[in-house]
Amino acid sequence: MKVSKATLQRYPVYLKALRKLKEEGIEKIMSSELSRLVNIQSTTIRRDFSLVGHLGKQGVGYDVSEIIKILEDELGINIDEKIILVGVGNLGHALLKYNNWDNVIGKIVCGFDKYPEKIKNVDIPIYNIKDLPDKMPKDCHIAILCVSSDVQETVNLLADNGIVSIVDLTHEHFNAPQGIHVRCVDIVSTIMELVFETSEFNKG
């Protein structure tokens, strides 16, 4: 059964909550209990879980470990996923403060920048972008892109060295090589949408 985009966006929310529950030693959970944790209706949770072939038992609930495994398989998520950060300026520094992402998707293992010698007070190694072919971590396929110049050249470099998915925070147009998946995070556009929605709400 095809899973909708809206459902796929909820799966990571469930996964984060379930992993925390597992860390706390909780083995079973009812949809109503999970609903209170993630602020999603229990009927929606049950439907979302049924789409990946898993139904909880009446009066018993869901097996936390089993649901985690099912969601990981559905999302293709590896908790040990290696991620690189390209461009370690102000935004890059801010992202590193949240590194490890609550143990949901892996962590940023290293960074690349034009001027690595200027970067201080970070907990990961920072390399010169020119050394990326030699310093690229083994089995790393995801990059967070925060550069402010030479964007197209950097994207091409990433594609040539095994990166297949890019989180784009540059707000610059570039052409992704064939086979490269790009997810743009545009804060300005998001704020504009919220301003519009707020204006429409106030009109009503």
C-alpha positions as CSV (number, residue, x, y, z in Angstrom):
1,M,0.0,0.0,0.0
2,K,1.4,3.4,-1.0
3,V,2.2,5.6,2.0
4,S,1.3,9.3,1.6
5,K,3.8,12.1,2.0
6,A,1.9,13.4,5.1
7,T,2.2,9.9,6.7
8,L,5.9,9.7,5.9
9,Q,6.4,13.0,7.6
10,R,4.8,11.7,10.7
11,Y,6.9,8.5,10.9
12,P,10.1,10.3,12.1
13,V,8.0,11.9,14.8
14,Y,6.9,8.5,16.0
15,L,10.4,7.1,15.7
16,K,11.9,9.8,17.9
17,A,9.3,9.3,20.6
18,L,9.6,5.5,20.5
19,R,13.4,5.5,20.7
20,K,13.1,7.6,23.8
21,L,10.6,5.2,25.3
22,K,12.9,2.3,24.6
23,E,15.8,4.1,26.3
24,E,13.5,4.4,29.4
25,G,12.9,0.7,29.3
26,I,9.3,0.8,28.1
27,E,8.4,-2.2,26.0
28,K,4.7,-1.7,25.2
29,I,2.7,1.4,24.4
30,M,-1.0,2.0,23.5
31,S,-1.8,4.3,20.6
32,S,-3.6,6.6,23.1
33,E,-0.4,6.9,25.2
34,L,1.7,7.6,22.1
35,S,-0.9,10.2,21.0
36,R,-0.3,12.3,24.1
37,L,3.5,12.2,23.5
38,V,3.5,13.2,19.9
39,N,0.3,15.3,19.8
40,I,-1.2,13.2,17.0
41,Q,-4.6,11.6,17.2
42,S,-4.6,7.9,18.1
43,T,-6.8,7.0,15.1
44,T,-4.2,8.6,12.8
45,I,-1.4,6.7,14.6
46,R,-3.2,3.4,14.2
47,R,-3.9,4.0,10.5
48,D,-0.2,5.1,9.9
49,F,1.1,1.9,11.6
50,S,-1.3,-0.3,9.7
51,L,0.0,1.0,6.4
52,V,3.4,-0.6,7.1
53,G,1.7,-3.9,8.0
54,H,1.6,-3.7,11.8
55,L,-1.4,-3.7,14.1
56,G,-1.3,-3.4,17.8
57,K,-3.0,-6.0,20.0
58,Q,-6.3,-5.0,21.6
59,G,-5.6,-4.1,25.3
60,V,-1.8,-4.7,24.9
61,G,-0.7,-2.0,22.4
62,Y,2.3,-1.9,20.3
63,D,5.7,-3.6,20.8
64,V,8.1,-0.6,21.0
65,S,11.1,-2.4,19.6
66,E,9.2,-4.0,16.8
67,I,7.6,-0.7,15.7
68,I,11.0,1.0,15.8
69,K,12.4,-1.7,13.5
70,I,9.5,-1.4,11.1
71,L,9.7,2.4,10.9
72,E,13.5,2.2,10.4
73,D,13.0,-0.2,7.5
74,E,10.2,1.9,6.0
75,L,12.3,5.1,6.2
76,G,15.6,3.5,5.3
77,I,17.1,5.2,8.5
78,N,20.3,4.0,10.1
79,I,20.9,5.4,13.6
80,D,24.6,5.3,12.7
81,E,24.2,7.3,9.5
82,K,27.2,9.4,8.7
83,I,26.5,13.0,7.7
84,I,28.9,15.7,6.6
85,L,28.5,19.4,7.0
86,V,29.8,21.5,4.1
87,G,30.2,25.2,5.1
88,V,30.9,25.7,8.8
89,G,29.9,29.4,9.2
90,N,27.3,30.7,11.7
91,L,24.6,28.4,10.4
92,G,26.9,25.5,10.4
93,H,28.0,26.2,14.0
94,A,24.3,26.4,15.0
95,L,23.6,23.0,13.5
96,L,26.5,21.4,15.3
97,K,24.9,22.3,18.6
98,Y,22.2,19.9,17.8
99,N,24.4,17.2,16.4
100,N,23.3,13.6,17.1
101,W,19.7,14.7,16.4
102,D,18.4,12.9,19.5
103,N,19.9,9.6,18.3
104,V,17.3,9.4,15.5
105,I,19.3,9.7,12.2
106,G,22.9,9.4,13.0
107,K,25.3,12.4,13.4
108,I,27.5,14.9,11.6
109,V,30.9,13.2,11.7
110,C,33.0,15.9,10.0
111,G,32.9,19.3,8.3
112,F,34.4,20.9,5.2
113,D,35.1,24.6,4.8
114,K,37.3,27.0,2.7
115,Y,39.0,28.2,5.8
116,P,39.1,25.4,8.4
117,E,41.8,27.1,10.3
118,K,39.3,29.8,11.4
119,I,36.8,27.4,12.8
120,K,37.1,27.0,16.6
121,N,35.1,25.3,19.4
122,V,33.6,22.4,17.5
123,D,33.6,18.8,18.4
124,I,34.2,17.3,15.0
125,P,37.2,17.5,12.6
126,I,37.0,20.3,10.0
127,Y,38.8,19.9,6.8
128,N,39.6,22.1,3.8
129,I,37.0,21.6,1.1
130,K,39.8,20.9,-1.3
131,D,40.6,17.8,0.7
132,L,37.1,16.4,0.5
133,P,38.0,13.5,-1.9
134,D,40.6,12.2,0.5
135,K,38.7,13.0,3.8
136,M,35.2,11.8,2.8
137,P,34.1,9.3,5.5
138,K,33.5,5.8,4.3
139,D,29.9,4.9,3.4
140,C,28.8,8.5,3.8
141,H,25.9,9.5,1.5
142,I,24.3,12.6,3.0
143,A,25.6,16.2,3.1
144,I,24.2,19.3,4.7
145,L,25.1,22.2,2.4
146,C,25.6,25.6,4.1
147,V,28.1,27.3,1.7
148,S,27.7,30.9,0.6
149,S,29.7,30.7,-2.6
150,D,30.8,28.3,-5.4
151,V,27.6,26.4,-4.7
152,Q,27.4,24.6,-8.0
153,E,31.0,23.5,-7.9
154,T,30.5,22.2,-4.4
155,V,27.5,20.2,-5.4
156,N,29.4,18.7,-8.3
157,L,32.2,17.8,-5.9
158,L,29.9,16.1,-3.5
159,A,28.2,14.1,-6.3
160,D,31.6,13.0,-7.6
161,N,32.6,11.7,-4.1
162,G,29.6,9.5,-3.2
163,I,27.0,11.9,-1.8
164,V,23.6,11.0,-3.1
165,S,21.4,13.2,-0.8
166,I,21.8,16.9,0.0
167,V,20.0,19.1,2.6
168,D,20.3,22.5,0.9
169,L,20.4,25.6,3.2
170,T,22.1,27.8,0.7
171,H,19.1,29.5,-0.9
172,E,21.1,29.5,-4.1
173,H,20.0,27.9,-7.4
174,F,22.0,25.0,-8.6
175,N,21.5,22.0,-10.9
176,A,21.7,18.7,-9.1
177,P,23.5,16.0,-11.1
178,Q,21.4,13.0,-12.1
179,G,20.7,10.7,-9.2
180,I,21.3,13.3,-6.5
181,H,18.3,14.0,-4.2
182,V,18.0,17.5,-2.8
183,R,15.8,18.8,0.0
184,C,15.7,22.6,0.2
185,V,15.2,24.2,3.6
186,D,14.0,27.7,2.9
187,I,13.3,29.5,6.2
188,V,12.4,32.8,4.4
189,S,9.7,31.1,2.3
190,T,8.3,29.3,5.4
191,I,8.0,32.6,7.2
192,M,6.3,34.2,4.2
193,E,3.8,31.3,4.1
194,L,3.1,31.8,7.8
195,V,2.6,35.5,7.4
196,F,0.1,34.9,4.6
197,E,-1.7,32.2,6.7
198,T,-1.8,34.5,9.7
199,S,-3.2,37.4,7.6
200,E,-5.9,35.1,6.1
201,F,-6.8,33.9,9.6
202,N,-7.1,37.4,10.9
203,K,-9.3,38.4,8.0
204,G,-11.7,35.6,9.0
